[in-house]
């Protein structure tokens, strides 16, 4: 049996309807993690579905309780074939955001897969049940092709709290360092560059949310009687935001920007073009850091966004000077940004502009650290070649995802190279009503991962020797 046999088996797994049946069963489990009240459902996803599926593949499984109280557990599974073989860690998350069933289009149910043409609607189809289901199925096809062997050791980590910010994941990784040790992470999350183009990304931008607030007095006062005599909280906050980011979206604080754009990153992004999908928004070409392409701004630079801004009562304005105002800001940042310096730099910048009455505090959400594997790493070259061989397409290489995910757990805490192969696409409506997976992408992804895992059994040892040189 050959590589082509493994790829053919993966296509047949899709064409037979088996993949849809498996994913339908998993989507039907309402694993919402953000409310904190479905711990039994989160656990059941692992014990009732994932564990039986991977135990059939010879994985030894154990549930690990979350070190963060009130959040879903983790699954650590391992299949060991030989002490001299390379070891791959693959990752996914079984939890989803709220279903919000009432907001879905008529005829759609977040807990049931509905197929309309190429679109498979359902919560978790894209993020992330469909993606880790593809990877598990690909492992199965390679084993069937190789007579019950993979040709490498494999570990699996499934968490049930990623949509709640991955609480406990970093503590777990530190405590289970030996159990999770591997030569490379091959995971799947996030979108491809486009539905038509297979993609690899090597890390993610970091993210820090922080709040700006102004609290001047108790209650509002008539704008005619007191206007000109009382400071306006909304005005102060508007000036604070403008001091941090200008009307073109350019960051005005040097400490919030990276020092440079590495040439290897620039070279990789020269082959990347966003906004190719029919439902993609139209790019504003003059927005953001001058001198960079849109792709360099998204994947290679830092951006500061206003996520929310409120003063007074916008839904019903009254003639009163607002006493308070609040905004939530978000800095997405690349490798090289000093996370510990972000808030002090914001504070110093506002003080220098006479805005001492604007308070700065971290938002109640965990900060994601920026990570990026060197685009010239042998694992990257190997993965790109494998995907091109399977699809006859040139894969897109993103040095890092524009968004954020807990890749620092693998890159920094566990100290392994990270290669991500996403199986969704930018317009999949993840986190929104009408989330969907494209059947055509799922079919191709099954073949890609079967080819990748087959090649890992052939080439893994050679790659490890290359990295040691």
Secondary structure, 3 states (H helix, E strand, C coil): CCHHHHHHHHHHHHHCCHHHHHHHHHHCCCCECCCCCCHHHHHHHHHHHHHHHHHCCCCEEEEECCCCCCCCCEEEEEECCCCCCCEEEEEEECCECCCCHHHCCCCCECCECEEECCEEECCCCCCCHHHHHHHHHHHHHHHHHCCCCCCCEEEEEEECCHHHCCCCHHHHHHHCHHHHCCCEEEECCCECCECCECEEECEECEEEEEEEEEECCCCCEEHHHHCCCCCCHHHHHHHHHHHHECCCCCECCHHHCCCCCCHHHHHHHCCCCCCCCCCCCCCCCCCCCCCCCHHHHHHCCCEEEEEEEEECCHHHCCCEECCEEEEEEEEEECCCCCHHHHHHHHHHHHHHCCCCCCEEEECCCCCECCEECCCCCHHHHHHHHHHHHHHCCCCEEECCECCCCCCHHHHHHCCCEEEECCCECCCCCCCCCCCEEEHHHHHHHHHHHHHHHHHHHHHHHHHHHHHHC
